[in-house]
Amino acid sequence: MGNYVLGQIIQTKKPHVCGSKDWEVLRTGVDIKLKCVGCGREIMMLKYELDKRLIKK
């Protein structure tokens, strides 16, 4: 993984509290800003932490 594009929808291994596994990329850089597709919650996460939490395709 590692390459993220604004507007890209990614899936995590574990679901968010709302039940959705889908996240939209809002900002990239050293850390990534994500928005939950299910409930709209926004979080910031370091790239290497996000890489560990994603479903490998």
N, C-alpha and C positions, 0 to 999 in steps of 0.2 A: 504494500500500500504506500502511503506516504505522499502521493500527489493528490491534492484536493483542489476542486474548482468551486468558485462561488455558485450557489444554487444547486450544487450536487446533493442528491439524497443518498445517505449512507445508512447501513444497518448495523446495530450492535448485537453482541451475543446475548446480553441480558436486556429485558425490556425495562423501560422507564416506569416509574410508579403508576402512570396513567395506563400502561399496558402496551404502548407503542414502541417498536424497535427502530423506527425510522427517524432520522435527524437530517435537517437541512444545514448545509455549510453557509454561514453568514459572513465570516471573515477568516482569512488565512494569514499566516506568519509563523512566528515561533510557537504561539499558541493559536488554537482554533476556536472560533465562536460558533456554537451549534444551537439550533432551534428545534425543539421537539415538534414533530409533525402532528402528533396527537393532541397535545394540550397547549403548545405555544411557549413553553418554558425555555429560556435561553441560558446556556452555560458556557463557560470558557474551560478549555482543557489543553494541556500540552500535547504536541504532536505525537511524541513517543508513547504517551499514555493512551491516546486515542487508537493508535496502531494496535495495541494489545487488546483493546475492547471490541474491535470490529470483527465481523464475520469474514473469514478468508474466502475469496472466490477464485 
